[in-house]
Amino acid sequence: MGALVIRGIRNFNVENRAEREISKIKPSVAPRHPSTSNLLQEQISHYPEIKGEIARKDDKLLSFLKDVYVDSKDPVSSLQVKAAETCQEPKEFRLPKGHQFDMINMKSIPKGKISVVEALTLLNNHKLYPETWTAEKIVQEYQLEKKDVNSLLKYFVTFEVKIFTPEDKKAIQSK
């Protein structure tokens, strides 16, 4: 229904609008710079046949122009390419470690990746028991790369809450 209305509006008075557009005065040639117009006048006065060559239509060139056929297709959008690349899922998966947390949406984790809960758990285990939870054991347990585990242990730490007893606190003197 909408297409019918739009088509009617688009085709309304189309002949008159086309005739009006065709009968408009065509744009004139842009004015030339004074120095170039002087040079052109000199060349035309020396070689008068140039003026005829400029105005003459070349039938051979026009026939070449009629033979030109352009067939174009829209290129594939980069968004479609990215979407196709992201749809590929890794082939190997593993089950998440430690089911004490609520992992409703976590069915399986790709090899070489860990969840946030697992990252916090392994960092805490390494902090509490560094002799048992070494980088090698973490690599085997979570199927990660050695360099990634070393970087994780070097640059990330878990929060540590320290509670000070009242006798350890120093009183701040009010002014």
C-alpha positions in Angstrom: 0.0 0.0 0.0 2.8 2.4 0.9 4.7 1.7 -2.3 1.5 2.5 -4.3 1.2 5.9 -2.7 4.9 6.7 -3.1 4.9 5.7 -6.7 1.9 8.0 -7.3 3.6 10.9 -5.7 6.9 10.3 -7.6 5.1 10.0 -11.0 2.8 13.0 -10.5 3.4 15.6 -13.2 6.5 13.9 -14.3 6.4 15.0 -18.0 6.1 18.7 -17.0 8.9 18.4 -14.5 11.2 16.7 -17.0 10.4 19.3 -19.7 11.2 22.1 -17.2 14.5 20.5 -16.3 15.5 20.0 -19.9 14.6 23.6 -21.0 16.7 25.1 -18.2 19.7 27.1 -19.3 22.8 25.0 -19.3 25.7 26.1 -17.1 28.2 28.2 -18.9 31.9 27.4 -19.0 33.9 28.7 -16.1 35.8 31.9 -16.8 39.4 31.5 -17.7 42.2 33.2 -16.0 43.3 36.3 -17.9 46.8 35.0 -18.5 45.5 31.8 -20.1 42.9 33.5 -22.2 45.7 35.7 -23.7 47.7 32.6 -24.5 44.7 30.9 -26.1 44.0 33.9 -28.3 47.6 33.9 -29.5 47.5 30.2 -30.3 44.1 30.5 -32.1 45.5 33.5 -34.2 48.6 31.5 -35.1 46.8 28.3 -35.8 43.1 29.0 -36.9 42.4 25.3 -37.6 42.5 24.6 -33.9 39.2 26.3 -33.4 37.6 24.0 -35.9 39.2 20.9 -34.3 37.8 21.9 -30.9 34.2 22.3 -32.2 34.3 19.2 -34.4 32.8 15.9 -33.2 34.8 12.8 -33.8 32.6 10.0 -34.9 35.2 7.3 -34.2 35.6 8.5 -30.6 31.8 8.7 -30.2 31.4 5.1 -31.4 34.1 4.1 -28.8 32.1 5.8 -26.2 28.9 4.0 -27.2 30.7 0.7 -26.8 31.6 1.3 -23.2 29.7 -0.8 -20.8 30.1 -0.6 -17.1 29.0 -3.4 -14.8 29.5 -2.8 -11.1 28.7 -4.7 -8.0 28.7 -3.4 -4.5 31.7 -4.5 -2.5 31.2 -6.7 0.5 30.7 -4.6 3.5 33.5 -4.7 6.1 30.9 -5.3 8.8 29.7 -8.5 7.0 33.3 -9.7 6.8 33.9 -9.0 10.5 30.7 -10.8 11.4 31.7 -13.8 9.4 35.1 -13.9 11.1 33.6 -13.7 14.6 31.1 -16.5 13.9 33.9 -19.0 13.8 34.1 -20.8 17.1 37.3 -22.5 18.4 37.2 -26.2 18.0 38.5 -27.3 21.4 36.7 -26.5 24.6 37.1 -27.3 28.3 34.7 -27.3 31.2 35.0 -24.4 33.7 36.9 -25.1 36.9 35.3 -24.7 40.3 31.6 -25.0 40.2 31.1 -23.2 43.6 30.2 -20.0 41.7 27.0 -19.5 39.8 28.0 -19.9 36.1 24.6 -20.0 34.4 25.7 -19.0 30.9 29.1 -20.7 31.1 28.8 -24.1 29.3 32.3 -24.4 28.1 35.4 -22.2 27.7 37.7 -22.2 24.7 41.2 -23.7 25.3 43.7 -20.9 25.9 41.1 -18.7 27.7 39.9 -18.4 31.3 36.9 -16.8 32.9 37.1 -13.9 35.3 36.2 -16.2 38.2 39.0 -18.7 37.2 41.5 -15.8 36.9 40.7 -14.5 40.3 40.9 -18.1 41.7 44.2 -18.9 40.2 45.7 -15.5 41.3 44.5 -16.1 44.8 45.8 -19.6 44.9 49.2 -18.4 43.6 49.3 -15.7 46.2 48.4 -18.0 49.1 50.4 -21.0 48.0 53.1 -19.9 45.6 55.2 -23.1 46.0 52.3 -25.4 45.0 50.6 -23.1 42.5 53.5 -22.4 40.2 53.2 -21.1 36.6 53.8 -24.6 35.3 50.9 -26.1 37.3 48.6 -23.3 36.2 49.6 -23.9 32.6 48.6 -27.6 32.9 45.5 -27.0 35.0 43.9 -24.3 32.8 45.5 -25.2 29.5 47.1 -21.8 28.9 50.3 -20.6 27.4 53.3 -20.2 29.6 54.1 -16.6 28.6 50.5 -15.6 29.2 50.5 -17.1 32.7 53.8 -15.5 33.6 52.4 -12.1 32.5 49.3 -12.7 34.4 51.2 -13.5 37.6 53.6 -10.6 37.1 51.1 -7.8 36.3 47.9 -8.8 38.1 47.2 -9.2 41.8 44.0 -9.7 43.8 42.8 -7.3 46.4 43.9 -7.9 49.9 41.8 -6.5 52.8 43.8 -5.7 56.0 41.8 -4.9 59.1 43.7 -2.9 61.7 42.9 -3.3 65.3 42.3 -0.2 67.4 45.6 -0.4 69.2 47.5 -0.5 65.9 45.9 2.7 64.7 47.6 5.9 65.3 45.3 8.6 66.5 45.1 11.7 64.4 45.3 14.8 66.5 42.6 17.3 65.8 43.5 20.9 65.5 
